[in-house]
């Protein structure tokens, strides 16, 4: 593991490009609705039940990491949370992803999920959350 001497974040890759923690979690949560903050907190709590995670606020998103980053909150809306899971294959046979797109210059496929309610984190979503988490180990 490489540790940035400026911000003390740990990375698998030496000299990993990152934002040196110029953002903190409250930068993303301030001004958001109580509903959205509760939904985000619930997502974090559900991931903590799967395994040990670290939440990394970055310049434009919040990432979840185990050994490496495996999921991203890309938008906190008025009444929703947008999450992206990068996978090496497209999981087209599902009811939870509203968009699956190949990542240019990569062999990854970003799987986009919009959460409106805590109940949206159902068994199918938990299956993909666990798969993403395992990719981060």
C-alpha positions in Angstrom: 0.0 0.0 0.0 1.1 3.5 -0.8 0.2 6.3 1.6 0.0 9.9 0.3 2.4 12.1 2.4 0.0 15.1 2.1 -3.3 13.6 3.1 -2.4 10.1 4.5 -4.9 8.3 2.2 -3.9 4.7 1.4 -3.8 3.4 -2.1 -2.9 0.2 -3.9 -1.0 2.0 -6.6 2.1 4.2 -5.9 1.5 7.9 -6.6 -2.2 7.3 -7.2 -3.9 10.3 -8.7 -6.4 11.6 -6.1 -7.9 14.8 -4.7 -5.9 14.8 -1.4 -9.1 15.1 0.6 -9.9 18.6 -0.4 -13.5 17.7 0.3 -15.2 16.4 3.4 -18.4 14.5 3.6 -20.3 17.5 5.0 -19.5 19.4 1.8 -21.8 17.0 0.0 -24.5 16.7 2.6 -24.9 20.3 3.6 -28.1 21.7 2.2 -29.5 18.3 1.2 -32.9 17.3 2.3 -33.3 15.2 5.5 -34.7 12.4 3.3 -31.6 12.4 1.1 -29.2 12.4 4.0 -31.1 9.6 5.7 -31.0 7.6 2.5 -27.3 8.1 2.1 -26.7 7.2 5.7 -28.8 4.0 5.2 -26.7 3.1 2.1 -23.5 3.5 4.2 -25.0 1.4 7.0 -26.0 -1.4 4.6 -22.5 -1.4 3.2 -21.0 -1.6 6.8 -23.1 -4.8 7.3 -21.4 -6.3 4.2 -17.9 -5.5 5.3 -15.4 -2.9 6.4 -15.6 0.1 4.2 -14.1 3.6 4.0 -16.1 6.5 2.7 -13.9 8.9 0.6 -15.3 12.3 -0.4 -13.6 13.5 -3.5 -13.8 16.4 -5.8 -17.1 15.5 -7.5 -18.3 12.3 -5.9 -18.2 10.1 -2.8 -16.5 6.7 -3.2 -16.7 3.6 -1.1 -13.6 1.5 -0.7 -12.4 -1.7 0.9 -8.8 -2.3 -0.4 -9.7 -0.3 -3.5 -12.7 1.9 -4.5 -15.7 -0.2 -5.6 -18.8 2.1 -5.7 -19.5 5.7 -6.1 -22.3 8.1 -5.1 -22.3 10.5 -8.0 -25.3 12.7 -7.1 -27.3 13.5 -4.0 -30.6 14.9 -5.3 -33.5 16.5 -3.5 -35.1 13.1 -2.9 -32.7 10.5 -4.3 -29.1 9.1 -4.2 -27.4 8.1 -7.5 -24.9 5.2 -7.1 -22.6 3.7 -9.7 -21.0 0.2 -9.5 -18.2 -0.5 -12.0 -18.1 -4.1 -13.1 -16.1 -6.0 -15.7 -19.2 -7.2 -17.5 -22.6 -5.8 -18.2 -25.3 -7.3 -15.9 -28.3 -6.6 -18.2 -30.7 -9.1 -16.6 -31.8 -7.0 -13.6 -34.6 -4.8 -12.4 -32.4 -2.3 -10.5 -30.1 -0.5 -12.9 -31.5 2.4 -14.9 -28.4 2.6 -17.1 -25.4 0.4 -18.0 -22.7 2.0 -20.0 -19.2 0.9 -21.1 -16.5 3.1 -19.6 -14.4 4.6 -22.5 -10.8 3.4 -22.5 -11.6 0.7 -20.0 -13.1 -2.8 -19.9 -15.5 -1.7 -17.2 -19.2 -1.2 -17.4 -20.8 1.4 -15.1 -24.1 0.3 -13.6 -26.2 3.2 -12.5 -28.7 2.9 -9.7 -31.1 5.6 -8.4 -32.3 5.1 -4.8 -35.5 6.9 -3.8 -36.4 4.9 -0.7 -34.6 2.7 1.8 -36.7 -0.1 0.4 -35.0 0.3 -2.9 -32.0 -1.5 -1.3 -33.7 -4.8 -1.8 -32.2 -8.3 -2.2 -31.3 -7.7 -5.8 -29.5 -4.5 -5.0 -27.7 -6.1 -2.0 -26.5 -8.8 -4.3 -24.8 -6.2 -6.6 -23.5 -4.3 -3.5 -21.8 -7.4 -2.3 -20.4 -8.2 -5.7 -19.0 -4.6 -6.0 -17.6 -4.9 -2.4 -15.8 -8.1 -3.3 -14.3 -6.4 -6.3 -12.8 -3.9 -3.9 -11.1 -6.5 -1.7 
